[in-house]
Amino acid sequence: MIGRLRGAVAEVGEEDALIDVGGVGYVVRCGARTLQRLPGEGEATTLHVESQWTETGGLRLYGFLTREDRSAFVLLLAIQGVGPKAALAVLDVLAPAELAQAVAREDKAQIGRAQGVGPKLAQRIVTELKDKPISSSPLSIGLPSQPALRAGPTPSGEAVAALMGLGVAEAAARRVVEQAAERLGEEANEAALIKAALQELGR
């Protein structure tokens, strides 16, 4: 089974991307949030992949820019009534940390914003994920009403705070910093994360 692809972006479609790995093109189904954050054609990228086999479609690859997104996708797929399309739709409207907060608050309306997810399925998602480790991010820890930045003085947290100070919305700041941290690695300092996040916002 394929768990990760590292290559160049060959094409980006409405629902999938073509990743060129050593001359072999892999069609990877992605959510809208992932597709929007992919680099331009010809640029290198790494996708964390979940492989699914279906009798009708054969092998299908689902790609994510972070391991956490992929893990959340797998958790969602384990819920009765949630297929790949619905799972991607949930992650399009809620990043894993936001999904964890919505589950903690039992906020069915937030989850129900995802295309194809009705009230009953949203309730099932809340119930099934109640005690599951959806996100390791400090943003999902503690009382839902707590500001995320009080979780601790981490470089990522400080970078988010700096972006918010520049007028960037919290959700957007969080996402671009997560993307920057994924690309730069765990040792990246606050300044490097801010610079990379600003570049991501400028695309």
Backbone as ProteinMPNN parsed JSONL, in Angstrom:
{"seq_chain_A": "MIGRLRGAVAEVGEEDALIDVGGVGYVVRCGARTLQRLPGEGEATTLHVESQWTETGGLRLYGFLTREDRSAFVLLLAIQGVGPKAALAVLDVLAPAELAQAVAREDKAQIGRAQGVGPKLAQRIVTELKDKPISSSPLSIGLPSQPALRAGPTPSGEAVAALMGLGVAEAAARRVVEQAAERLGEEANEAALIKAALQELGR", "coords_chain_A": {"N_chain_A": [[0.849, -1.191, 0.0], [0.431, 2.277, -0.68], [1.823, 4.866, 1.162], [2.948, 7.366, 1.221], [3.796, 10.026, -0.992], [6.333, 11.571, -2.788], [7.093, 14.059, -4.939], [6.801, 15.883, -8.055], [4.367, 18.378, -8.749], [2.239, 17.724, -11.297], [-0.251, 18.164, -12.51], [-3.236, 19.887, -11.503], [-6.469, 19.241, -10.68], [-10.09, 19.572, -10.35], [-10.859, 17.806, -8.366], [-8.717, 16.198, -7.896], [-5.142, 15.559, -7.974], [-2.266, 15.292, -10.06], [0.625, 13.655, -9.461], [3.968, 13.604, -10.193], [6.22, 11.15, -9.862], [9.348, 10.297, -10.204], [8.958, 10.06, -12.982], [6.649, 8.592, -13.142], [3.203, 9.031, -13.095], [0.98, 9.697, -10.528], [-2.406, 9.609, -9.758], [-4.071, 11.419, -7.423], [-6.633, 11.686, -5.183], [-7.936, 14.541, -3.653], [-9.013, 16.795, -1.056], [-10.67, 20.009, -1.315], [-9.364, 21.937, 0.246], [-6.768, 20.948, 0.481], [-5.983, 20.847, -2.237], [-5.971, 23.571, -2.866], [-3.801, 24.415, -1.441], [-1.608, 23.235, -2.53], [1.639, 23.409, -4.098], [2.727, 25.212, -7.102], [2.477, 23.987, -10.543], [4.998, 21.711, -11.477], [6.504, 22.151, -9.243], [7.975, 20.815, -6.228], [6.442, 18.507, -3.95], [5.098, 16.885, -1.013], [2.93, 14.312, -0.282], [0.858, 12.856, 2.129], [-0.501, 9.733, 2.066], [-3.52, 7.88, 1.864], [-4.458, 4.717, 1.037], [-7.08, 3.196, -0.728], [-9.042, 0.413, -1.588], [-11.418, -0.423, -3.973], [-14.094, -2.405, -5.284], [-15.251, -1.569, -7.614], [-13.813, 0.669, -8.526], [-11.146, 0.016, -8.231], [-7.779, 0.554, -7.095], [-7.511, 3.442, -5.159], [-6.137, 6.557, -4.413], [-5.814, 8.786, -1.715], [-4.877, 11.98, -0.87], [-2.974, 14.055, 1.428], [-1.676, 16.999, 2.983], [-0.629, 16.959, 5.509], [0.246, 14.657, 8.136], [-1.59, 14.585, 10.153], [-3.996, 15.416, 8.994], [-4.426, 13.213, 7.335], [-4.732, 11.173, 9.266], [-7.068, 12.036, 10.574], [-8.853, 11.753, 8.476], [-8.876, 8.961, 8.18], [-10.023, 8.228, 10.642], [-12.557, 9.338, 10.323], [-13.508, 7.813, 8.177], [-13.962, 5.396, 9.393], [-16.389, 5.594, 10.549], [-19.754, 4.654, 10.422], [-21.556, 5.211, 7.484], [-20.032, 7.304, 6.605], [-18.301, 8.046, 3.859], [-15.421, 8.27, 1.628], [-15.809, 10.706, 0.182], [-17.496, 12.268, 1.833], [-15.881, 12.388, 4.102], [-13.665, 13.855, 3.164], [-15.028, 16.211, 2.626], [-15.749, 17.075, 5.187], [-13.21, 17.648, 6.231], [-12.563, 19.704, 4.584], [-13.991, 21.865, 5.533], [-13.326, 21.939, 8.197], [-10.325, 21.918, 9.835], [-8.212, 19.374, 11.389], [-7.735, 20.134, 14.147], [-9.774, 21.974, 14.527], [-11.963, 20.351, 14.056], [-11.734, 18.648, 16.234], [-12.308, 20.432, 18.292], [-14.954, 21.099, 17.644], [-16.192, 18.616, 18.023], [-15.731, 18.285, 20.761], [-17.329, 20.32, 21.738], [-19.712, 19.36, 20.971], [-20.797, 20.322, 18.634], [-22.837, 20.093, 16.291], [-23.764, 21.616, 14.184], [-21.53, 22.921, 13.103], [-20.067, 20.782, 12.002], [-21.981, 19.889, 10.27], [-21.829, 21.7, 8.23], [-20.345, 20.706, 6.22], [-20.391, 19.519, 2.893], [-22.881, 17.267, 1.948], [-23.201, 16.168, 4.429], [-25.574, 15.532, 6.651], [-27.809, 16.43, 9.449], [-28.201, 14.049, 11.046], [-26.004, 12.448, 10.387], [-23.972, 14.15, 11.142], [-24.386, 14.183, 13.898], [-23.756, 11.527, 14.451], [-21.059, 11.503, 13.823], [-20.045, 13.228, 15.799], [-20.641, 11.694, 18.082], [-19.187, 9.283, 17.616], [-16.551, 10.174, 17.46], [-15.999, 11.194, 19.891], [-14.229, 10.324, 21.985], [-11.886, 10.008, 20.636], [-8.495, 10.441, 19.439], [-8.285, 13.032, 17.671], [-6.716, 15.21, 16.964], [-3.376, 16.241, 17.568], [-2.633, 18.734, 18.053], [-1.995, 21.592, 20.112], [-4.032, 23.368, 19.937], [-6.387, 22.051, 20.109], [-6.69, 21.263, 22.655], [-7.896, 21.48, 25.979], [-10.388, 23.754, 27.37], [-13.046, 24.497, 25.139], [-13.576, 27.209, 24.881], [-11.236, 28.483, 25.413], [-8.685, 30.651, 24.279], [-6.619, 29.713, 21.571], [-3.934, 30.413, 21.673], [-3.099, 30.351, 24.268], [-2.181, 27.915, 24.845], [0.534, 27.414, 25.041], [3.947, 28.612, 24.809], [4.95, 27.919, 22.112], [6.955, 27.764, 19.075], [5.243, 27.611, 16.827], [2.816, 28.495, 17.902], [3.525, 31.118, 18.629], [4.07, 32.128, 16.116], [1.549, 32.021, 14.926], [0.271, 33.884, 16.55], [1.684, 36.194, 15.84], [0.953, 36.496, 13.145], [-1.783, 36.916, 13.44], [-1.643, 39.343, 14.694], [-0.989, 40.87, 12.553], [-3.31, 41.076, 11.27], [-4.347, 38.806, 10.113], [-6.834, 36.318, 9.877], [-7.653, 34.048, 12.545], [-8.14, 31.275, 11.947], [-7.09, 31.075, 9.351], [-4.437, 31.844, 9.818], [-3.588, 29.787, 11.474], [-3.713, 27.602, 9.728], [-1.835, 28.179, 7.679], [0.497, 28.31, 9.138], [0.665, 25.714, 10.13], [1.087, 24.407, 7.712], [3.55, 25.535, 7.0], [5.156, 24.58, 9.1], [5.065, 21.86, 8.562], [6.496, 21.744, 6.197], [9.006, 22.838, 6.888], [9.871, 21.463, 9.112], [10.201, 20.14, 12.505], [12.09, 21.568, 13.95], [12.042, 24.184, 13.19], [12.238, 27.701, 13.741], [10.451, 30.515, 15.234], [10.67, 32.833, 13.57], [11.322, 31.749, 11.044], [9.049, 30.236, 10.543], [7.088, 32.23, 10.413], [7.944, 33.683, 8.163], [7.718, 31.717, 6.121], [4.986, 31.181, 6.31], [3.872, 33.64, 5.589], [4.665, 33.724, 2.95], [3.131, 31.634, 1.99], [0.595, 32.698, 2.303], [0.717, 34.69, 0.447], [0.411, 33.499, -2.003]], "CA_chain_A": [[0.0, 0.0, 0.0], [1.186, 3.527, -0.757], [1.577, 5.701, 2.339], [3.445, 8.726, 1.006], [4.34, 10.315, -2.317], [7.144, 12.787, -2.884], [7.375, 14.288, -6.349], [6.45, 17.202, -8.587], [2.967, 18.557, -9.133], [2.125, 17.751, -12.762], [-1.535, 18.787, -12.817], [-4.187, 20.015, -10.4], [-7.832, 19.29, -11.186], [-11.104, 20.006, -9.4], [-10.975, 16.861, -7.26], [-7.51, 15.409, -7.713], [-3.869, 16.096, -8.463], [-1.366, 14.316, -10.671], [1.949, 13.83, -8.885], [4.996, 12.909, -10.964], [7.257, 10.573, -9.001], [10.311, 9.578, -11.028], [8.416, 9.784, -14.301], [5.365, 7.896, -13.024], [2.183, 9.95, -12.62], [-0.021, 9.141, -9.614], [-3.606, 10.418, -9.579], [-4.379, 11.412, -5.993], [-7.842, 12.433, -4.851], [-7.675, 15.449, -2.539], [-10.052, 17.756, -0.732], [-10.442, 21.353, -1.863], [-8.387, 22.664, 1.071], [-5.444, 20.443, 0.101], [-5.69, 21.273, -3.605], [-5.682, 25.004, -2.858], [-2.521, 24.664, -0.776], [-0.517, 22.604, -3.266], [2.488, 24.349, -4.848], [2.423, 25.304, -8.523], [2.894, 22.889, -11.396], [6.441, 21.571, -11.609], [7.156, 22.293, -7.935], [8.004, 19.595, -5.416], [5.512, 18.416, -2.831], [4.978, 15.581, -0.357], [1.564, 14.025, 0.134], [0.615, 11.683, 2.966], [-1.514, 9.051, 1.264], [-4.325, 6.76, 2.349], [-4.838, 3.883, -0.102], [-8.356, 2.501, -0.572], [-9.353, -0.471, -2.705], [-12.844, -0.648, -4.191], [-14.348, -3.405, -6.314], [-15.623, -0.909, -8.875], [-12.811, 1.629, -8.999], [-9.779, -0.443, -8.015], [-6.989, 1.279, -6.105], [-7.693, 4.883, -5.175], [-5.251, 7.222, -3.468], [-6.303, 10.04, -1.143], [-3.671, 12.659, -0.417], [-3.076, 15.12, 2.422], [-0.397, 17.684, 3.185], [-0.113, 16.661, 6.844], [-0.107, 13.343, 8.685], [-2.769, 14.76, 10.995], [-5.153, 15.4, 8.1], [-4.646, 11.833, 6.914], [-5.241, 10.419, 10.42], [-8.458, 12.44, 10.779], [-9.594, 11.137, 7.376], [-9.036, 7.537, 8.517], [-10.994, 8.16, 11.738], [-13.882, 9.62, 9.773], [-13.917, 6.682, 7.333], [-14.362, 4.273, 10.25], [-17.746, 5.857, 11.027], [-20.778, 4.154, 9.512], [-22.225, 6.242, 6.712], [-19.065, 8.302, 6.138], [-17.428, 7.576, 2.802], [-14.303, 9.166, 1.344], [-16.264, 12.028, -0.251], [-17.976, 12.992, 3.011], [-14.735, 12.635, 4.988], [-12.924, 14.979, 2.585], [-15.852, 17.403, 2.774], [-15.618, 17.53, 6.584], [-11.882, 18.234, 6.403], [-12.519, 20.949, 3.819], [-14.55, 22.959, 6.338], [-12.737, 21.913, 9.536], [-9.027, 21.279, 10.022], [-8.327, 18.424, 12.5], [-7.866, 20.792, 15.45], [-11.115, 22.571, 14.575], [-12.892, 19.234, 14.19], [-11.649, 18.195, 17.624], [-13.034, 21.402, 19.113], [-16.382, 20.95, 17.349], [-16.63, 17.386, 18.686], [-15.73, 18.546, 22.205], [-18.484, 21.183, 22.024], [-20.888, 18.693, 20.394], [-21.305, 21.321, 17.697], [-23.276, 19.409, 15.075], [-23.952, 22.596, 13.112], [-20.233, 23.142, 12.468], [-19.755, 19.608, 11.188], [-23.008, 19.817, 9.246], [-21.53, 22.613, 7.119], [-19.692, 19.927, 5.161], [-21.299, 19.096, 1.836], [-23.283, 15.869, 2.014], [-23.307, 15.726, 5.827], [-26.804, 16.012, 7.26], [-27.831, 16.479, 10.921], [-28.035, 12.731, 11.664], [-24.62, 12.006, 10.21], [-23.154, 15.039, 11.98], [-24.52, 13.688, 15.274], [-23.013, 10.275, 14.554], [-19.637, 11.856, 13.831], [-19.749, 13.738, 17.145], [-20.697, 10.572, 19.027], [-18.127, 8.313, 17.351], [-15.217, 10.762, 17.644], [-15.967, 11.838, 21.208], [-13.047, 9.956, 22.773], [-10.81, 9.654, 19.714], [-7.434, 11.456, 19.323], [-8.414, 13.614, 16.338], [-5.617, 16.138, 16.689], [-2.364, 16.384, 18.615], [-2.337, 20.157, 18.15], [-2.418, 22.217, 21.358], [-5.224, 24.159, 19.684], [-7.568, 21.245, 20.394], [-6.614, 20.824, 24.038], [-8.417, 22.444, 26.94], [-11.764, 24.173, 27.181], [-13.258, 25.041, 23.808], [-13.617, 28.665, 24.888], [-9.894, 29.016, 25.625], [-7.952, 31.043, 23.071], [-5.629, 28.703, 21.225], [-2.579, 30.84, 21.929], [-2.744, 30.136, 25.662], [-1.755, 26.523, 25.011], [1.951, 27.342, 25.364], [4.776, 29.471, 23.962], [5.661, 27.174, 21.08], [7.22, 28.581, 17.879], [4.048, 27.667, 15.993], [1.848, 29.367, 18.57], [3.993, 32.497, 18.516], [3.923, 32.511, 14.711], [0.124, 32.296, 14.732], [-0.012, 35.151, 17.225], [2.257, 37.272, 15.043], [0.115, 36.674, 11.958], [-3.036, 37.526, 13.877], [-1.325, 40.733, 14.945], [-0.935, 41.538, 11.246], [-4.658, 41.143, 10.727], [-4.754, 37.543, 9.498], [-7.826, 35.601, 10.678], [-7.026, 32.967, 13.324], [-8.181, 29.992, 11.233], [-6.142, 31.138, 8.227], [-3.093, 31.874, 10.393], [-3.297, 28.455, 11.966], [-3.512, 26.681, 8.617], [-0.586, 28.425, 6.952], [1.604, 27.967, 10.041], [0.748, 24.247, 10.108], [1.708, 24.036, 6.439], [4.956, 25.932, 7.077], [5.826, 23.657, 10.022], [5.189, 20.578, 7.874], [7.555, 21.853, 5.186], [10.299, 23.211, 7.464], [10.285, 20.502, 10.14], [9.907, 20.47, 13.899], [13.105, 22.441, 14.537], [11.906, 25.541, 12.654], [11.965, 28.701, 14.761], [9.307, 31.387, 14.988], [10.917, 33.719, 12.432], [11.25, 30.964, 9.811], [7.648, 29.866, 10.341], [6.356, 33.427, 9.992], [8.328, 33.983, 6.789], [7.131, 30.723, 5.23], [3.54, 31.35, 6.35], [3.552, 34.82, 4.789], [4.811, 33.326, 1.544], [1.98, 30.809, 1.677], [-0.556, 33.603, 2.195], [0.891, 35.531, -0.725], [0.212, 32.743, -3.244]], "C_chain_A": [[0.888, 1.245, 0.0], [0.812, 4.408, 0.428], [2.042, 7.131, 2.172], [3.987, 8.853, -0.402], [5.131, 11.612, -2.25], [7.528, 12.972, -4.342], [6.98, 15.692, -6.758], [4.975, 17.23, -8.962], [2.907, 18.674, -10.657], [0.846, 18.462, -13.192], [-2.355, 18.886, -11.544], [-5.573, 20.178, -10.998], [-8.791, 19.774, -10.115], [-11.174, 19.098, -8.182], [-9.7, 16.068, -7.014], [-6.289, 16.13, -8.268], [-3.064, 14.957, -9.063], [0.038, 14.614, -10.178], [2.953, 12.96, -9.646], [6.106, 12.464, -10.02], [8.189, 9.743, -9.877], [9.787, 9.207, -12.394], [7.109, 9.026, -14.301], [4.349, 8.866, -12.429], [1.142, 9.248, -11.766], [-1.194, 10.108, -9.493], [-4.034, 10.289, -8.124], [-5.616, 12.277, -5.749], [-7.572, 13.27, -3.595], [-8.901, 16.31, -2.273], [-9.687, 19.124, -1.279], [-9.379, 22.109, -1.077], [-6.96, 22.235, 0.727], [-5.056, 20.933, -1.285], [-5.309, 22.75, -3.669], [-4.294, 25.306, -2.292], [-1.345, 23.983, -1.467], [0.34, 23.659, -3.957], [2.127, 24.331, -6.332], [2.941, 24.116, -9.304], [4.408, 22.898, -11.599], [7.186, 21.677, -10.296], [7.016, 21.01, -7.124], [6.978, 19.657, -4.293], [5.584, 17.022, -2.228], [3.539, 15.421, 0.095], [1.538, 12.765, 0.993], [-0.624, 11.003, 2.394], [-2.22, 7.952, 2.044], [-4.808, 5.995, 1.125], [-6.134, 3.147, 0.205], [-8.61, 1.643, -1.802], [-10.856, -0.656, -2.79], [-13.013, -1.635, -5.335], [-14.636, -2.759, -7.663], [-14.511, -0.027, -9.423], [-11.375, 1.184, -8.846], [-9.076, 0.376, -6.941], [-7.198, 2.779, -6.265], [-6.827, 5.494, -4.085], [-5.858, 8.543, -3.018], [-5.118, 10.737, -0.487], [-3.927, 13.838, 0.504], [-1.699, 15.727, 2.647], [0.186, 17.429, 4.566], [-0.545, 15.261, 7.273], [-1.394, 13.441, 9.497], [-4.052, 14.772, 10.163], [-5.478, 13.963, 7.678], [-5.237, 11.005, 8.06], [-6.709, 10.746, 10.683], [-9.358, 11.822, 9.71], [-9.876, 9.667, 7.687], [-10.061, 7.363, 9.634], [-12.414, 8.377, 11.225], [-14.399, 8.448, 8.946], [-14.417, 5.506, 8.166], [-15.79, 4.426, 10.769], [-18.755, 5.387, 9.985], [-21.468, 5.311, 8.798], [-21.303, 7.323, 6.184], [-18.15, 7.652, 5.105], [-16.316, 8.573, 2.558], [-14.738, 10.587, 0.976], [-16.718, 12.867, 0.929], [-16.823, 13.328, 3.955], [-13.905, 13.809, 4.475], [-13.697, 16.283, 2.764], [-15.764, 17.97, 4.19], [-14.28, 18.236, 6.783], [-11.685, 19.484, 5.551], [-13.013, 22.128, 4.656], [-13.937, 23.036, 7.731], [-11.388, 21.205, 9.509], [-9.127, 20.348, 11.234], [-8.491, 19.072, 13.872], [-9.247, 21.419, 15.614], [-12.183, 21.486, 14.715], [-12.912, 18.722, 15.618], [-12.422, 19.132, 18.543], [-14.538, 21.281, 18.897], [-16.949, 19.705, 18.031], [-16.718, 17.606, 20.194], [-16.934, 19.394, 22.615], [-19.803, 20.535, 21.62], [-21.599, 19.636, 19.43], [-21.642, 20.651, 16.364], [-23.4, 20.376, 13.905], [-22.647, 22.85, 12.364], [-19.889, 21.998, 11.518], [-20.734, 19.489, 10.033], [-22.82, 20.803, 8.105], [-20.886, 21.881, 5.953], [-20.728, 19.436, 4.161], [-21.596, 17.603, 1.955], [-23.394, 15.318, 3.419], [-24.549, 16.354, 6.448], [-26.738, 15.963, 8.778], [-27.585, 15.118, 11.588], [-26.598, 12.242, 11.555], [-23.68, 12.868, 11.046], [-23.195, 14.584, 13.436], [-23.733, 12.399, 15.461], [-21.507, 10.541, 14.61], [-19.218, 12.363, 15.212], [-19.675, 12.593, 18.147], [-19.506, 9.63, 18.865], [-16.73, 8.873, 17.654], [-14.996, 11.327, 19.04], [-14.677, 11.556, 21.974], [-11.862, 9.576, 21.893], [-9.778, 10.79, 19.623], [-7.419, 12.069, 17.915], [-7.201, 14.456, 15.986], [-4.667, 16.189, 17.868], [-2.009, 17.853, 18.832], [-2.789, 20.701, 19.494], [-3.673, 23.043, 21.181], [-6.482, 23.391, 20.043], [-7.608, 20.784, 21.839], [-7.175, 21.903, 24.959], [-9.86, 22.795, 26.636], [-11.934, 24.779, 25.805], [-13.222, 26.553, 23.767], [-12.243, 29.293, 25.079], [-9.28, 29.47, 24.32], [-6.827, 30.071, 22.819], [-4.235, 29.099, 21.661], [-2.161, 30.67, 23.386], [-2.234, 28.722, 25.915], [-0.285, 26.406, 25.364], [2.773, 28.142, 24.392], [5.609, 28.688, 22.949], [5.954, 28.09, 19.896], [5.993, 28.706, 16.988], [3.006, 28.598, 16.589], [2.225, 30.825, 18.461], [3.846, 32.998, 17.087], [2.466, 32.832, 14.398], [-0.242, 33.638, 15.35], [0.494, 36.341, 16.404], [1.413, 37.549, 13.802], [-1.216, 37.32, 12.316], [-2.829, 39.009, 14.18], [-1.235, 41.547, 13.669], [-2.302, 41.588, 10.571], [-5.132, 39.886, 10.038], [-5.744, 36.839, 10.432], [-7.181, 34.389, 11.352], [-6.995, 31.646, 12.568], [-7.171, 29.966, 10.09], [-4.707, 31.12, 8.737], [-2.664, 30.49, 10.844], [-2.942, 27.518, 10.814], [-2.179, 26.911, 7.918], [0.623, 28.111, 7.832], [1.779, 26.449, 10.104], [1.448, 23.771, 8.841], [3.21, 24.362, 6.453], [5.743, 24.967, 7.968], [6.033, 22.29, 9.369], [6.35, 20.602, 6.887], [8.934, 22.054, 5.809], [10.8, 22.224, 8.52], [10.084, 21.035, 11.544], [10.876, 21.476, 14.515], [12.984, 23.895, 14.07], [11.577, 26.526, 13.772], [10.818, 29.617, 14.328], [9.486, 32.238, 13.737], [10.774, 32.972, 11.104], [9.804, 30.58, 9.497], [6.838, 31.056, 9.841], [6.66, 33.745, 8.532], [7.67, 33.022, 5.803], [5.608, 30.86, 5.172], [3.105, 32.556, 5.517], [3.674, 34.534, 3.299], [3.603, 32.516, 1.101], [0.736, 31.689, 1.478], [-0.491, 34.437, 0.921], [0.656, 34.833, -2.036], [-1.087, 33.128, -3.917]], "O_chain_A": [[1.959, 1.258, 0.606], [-0.366, 4.666, 0.672], [1.591, 8.02, 2.894], [4.566, 7.911, -0.945], [4.658, 12.62, -1.724], [8.215, 12.127, -4.916], [6.84, 16.582, -5.919], [4.414, 16.238, -9.428], [3.457, 19.611, -11.236], [0.857, 19.265, -14.125], [-2.199, 18.082, -10.625], [-5.831, 21.131, -11.733], [-8.37, 20.321, -9.095], [-11.506, 19.551, -7.087], [-9.609, 15.339, -6.026], [-6.394, 17.16, -8.934], [-3.167, 13.808, -8.633], [0.583, 15.687, -10.439], [2.802, 11.742, -9.729], [6.832, 13.283, -9.456], [7.859, 8.617, -10.25], [10.131, 8.149, -12.921], [6.512, 8.832, -15.36], [4.599, 9.459, -11.38], [0.493, 8.308, -12.225], [-1.009, 11.28, -9.166], [-4.325, 9.191, -7.647], [-5.627, 13.464, -6.077], [-7.045, 12.766, -2.603], [-9.725, 16.526, -3.162], [-8.542, 19.371, -1.658], [-8.581, 22.842, -1.66], [-6.051, 23.064, 0.688], [-3.93, 21.385, -1.493], [-4.428, 23.135, -4.438], [-3.688, 26.326, -2.623], [-0.203, 24.137, -1.034], [-0.177, 24.7, -4.362], [1.308, 23.518, -6.762], [3.743, 23.331, -8.8], [5.014, 23.938, -11.857], [8.367, 21.338, -10.223], [6.078, 20.233, -7.305], [6.686, 20.726, -3.757], [6.075, 16.088, -2.862], [2.993, 16.289, 0.775], [2.12, 11.741, 0.634], [-1.674, 11.63, 2.256], [-1.594, 7.195, 2.786], [-5.492, 6.557, 0.27], [-6.275, 2.545, 1.27], [-8.415, 2.095, -2.931], [-11.502, -1.004, -1.801], [-12.184, -1.696, -6.243], [-14.315, -3.313, -8.714], [-14.288, 0.023, -10.632], [-10.464, 1.889, -9.281], [-9.707, 0.836, -5.99], [-7.077, 3.32, -7.364], [-6.794, 4.997, -2.96], [-6.352, 9.322, -3.833], [-4.434, 10.152, 0.354], [-4.94, 14.529, 0.393], [-0.681, 15.048, 2.517], [1.377, 17.656, 4.78], [-1.573, 14.75, 6.827], [-2.192, 12.504, 9.528], [-5.069, 14.21, 10.57], [-6.638, 13.551, 7.665], [-6.153, 10.213, 7.835], [-7.504, 9.854, 10.979], [-10.484, 11.417, 9.996], [-10.991, 9.188, 7.48], [-10.883, 6.449, 9.58], [-13.35, 7.691, 11.638], [-15.584, 8.122, 9.001], [-15.217, 4.704, 7.683], [-16.34, 3.498, 11.361], [-18.618, 5.692, 8.8], [-21.909, 6.271, 9.43], [-21.729, 8.173, 5.402], [-17.323, 6.805, 5.444], [-16.267, 9.616, 3.21], [-14.114, 11.559, 1.402], [-16.372, 14.045, 1.025], [-16.785, 14.411, 4.537], [-13.488, 14.663, 5.258], [-13.106, 17.332, 3.022], [-15.71, 19.185, 4.378], [-14.214, 19.287, 7.42], [-10.741, 20.242, 5.773], [-12.524, 23.249, 4.513], [-14.013, 24.077, 8.383], [-11.318, 20.017, 9.194], [-10.042, 20.509, 12.042], [-9.301, 18.612, 14.677], [-9.822, 21.398, 16.702], [-13.185, 21.677, 15.405], [-13.971, 18.399, 16.156], [-13.108, 18.685, 19.462], [-15.312, 21.352, 19.852], [-18.062, 19.737, 18.556], [-17.673, 17.163, 20.833], [-17.491, 19.214, 23.698], [-20.878, 21.075, 21.884], [-22.826, 19.733, 19.413], [-20.835, 20.646, 15.434], [-23.166, 19.995, 12.758], [-22.646, 22.98, 11.14], [-19.475, 22.22, 10.381], [-20.37, 19.042, 8.945], [-23.557, 20.761, 7.119], [-20.882, 22.378, 4.827], [-21.81, 18.991, 4.542], [-20.684, 16.782, 2.05], [-23.653, 14.128, 3.597], [-24.577, 17.55, 6.736], [-25.741, 15.513, 9.343], [-26.852, 15.033, 12.573], [-26.043, 11.692, 12.507], [-22.7, 12.365, 11.596], [-22.175, 14.593, 14.126], [-23.113, 12.194, 16.505], [-20.777, 9.883, 15.352], [-18.17, 11.98, 15.73], [-18.755, 12.532, 18.963], [-18.889, 9.225, 19.85], [-15.835, 8.131, 18.057], [-13.933, 11.875, 19.335], [-14.096, 12.472, 22.555], [-10.939, 8.9, 22.348], [-10.138, 11.964, 19.72], [-6.623, 11.661, 17.07], [-6.715, 14.424, 14.856], [-5.091, 16.181, 19.024], [-1.186, 18.18, 19.687], [-3.854, 20.321, 19.981], [-4.324, 23.391, 22.166], [-7.534, 23.993, 20.261], [-8.475, 19.992, 22.211], [-6.952, 23.095, 24.742], [-10.48, 22.206, 25.75], [-11.055, 25.506, 25.341], [-12.877, 27.134, 22.738], [-12.093, 30.506, 24.926], [-9.345, 28.739, 23.332], [-6.149, 29.647, 23.755], [-3.423, 28.233, 21.988], [-0.984, 30.829, 23.708], [-1.896, 28.366, 27.044], [0.122, 25.395, 25.937], [2.352, 28.342, 23.253], [6.836, 28.789, 22.937], [5.271, 29.099, 19.725], [5.724, 29.78, 16.449], [2.388, 29.391, 15.88], [1.369, 31.679, 18.229], [3.531, 34.168, 16.87], [2.176, 33.797, 13.692], [-0.972, 34.43, 14.754], [-0.184, 37.362, 16.289], [1.185, 38.706, 13.45], [-1.718, 38.171, 11.582], [-3.72, 39.829, 13.956], [-1.386, 42.769, 13.692], [-2.437, 42.077, 9.449], [-6.206, 39.881, 9.436], [-5.517, 36.772, 11.64], [-6.27, 33.777, 10.795], [-5.968, 30.967, 12.537], [-6.482, 28.967, 9.881], [-3.85, 30.455, 8.154], [-1.527, 30.074, 10.626], [-1.994, 26.738, 10.906], [-1.47, 25.956, 7.598], [1.662, 27.69, 7.325], [2.905, 25.953, 10.13], [2.282, 22.866, 8.874], [4.031, 23.574, 5.984], [6.863, 24.581, 7.632], [7.052, 21.639, 9.594], [7.089, 19.627, 6.75], [9.922, 21.507, 5.318], [11.998, 22.151, 8.793], [9.83, 22.222, 11.746], [10.536, 22.158, 15.482], [13.751, 24.749, 14.516], [10.752, 26.241, 14.641], [10.293, 29.51, 13.219], [8.564, 32.357, 12.93], [10.184, 33.488, 10.155], [9.384, 30.595, 8.34], [6.001, 30.912, 8.95], [5.753, 34.04, 7.753], [7.132, 33.444, 4.78], [5.007, 30.678, 4.113], [2.091, 32.502, 4.821], [2.891, 35.034, 2.491], [3.108, 32.68, -0.014], [-0.072, 31.439, 0.583], [-1.521, 34.84, 0.381], [0.691, 35.471, -3.088], [-1.417, 32.592, -4.974]]}, "name": "protein", "num_of_chains": 1, "seq": "MIGRLRGAVAEVGEEDALIDVGGVGYVVRCGARTLQRLPGEGEATTLHVESQWTETGGLRLYGFLTREDRSAFVLLLAIQGVGPKAALAVLDVLAPAELAQAVAREDKAQIGRAQGVGPKLAQRIVTELKDKPISSSPLSIGLPSQPALRAGPTPSGEAVAALMGLGVAEAAARRVVEQAAERLGEEANEAALIKAALQELGR"}
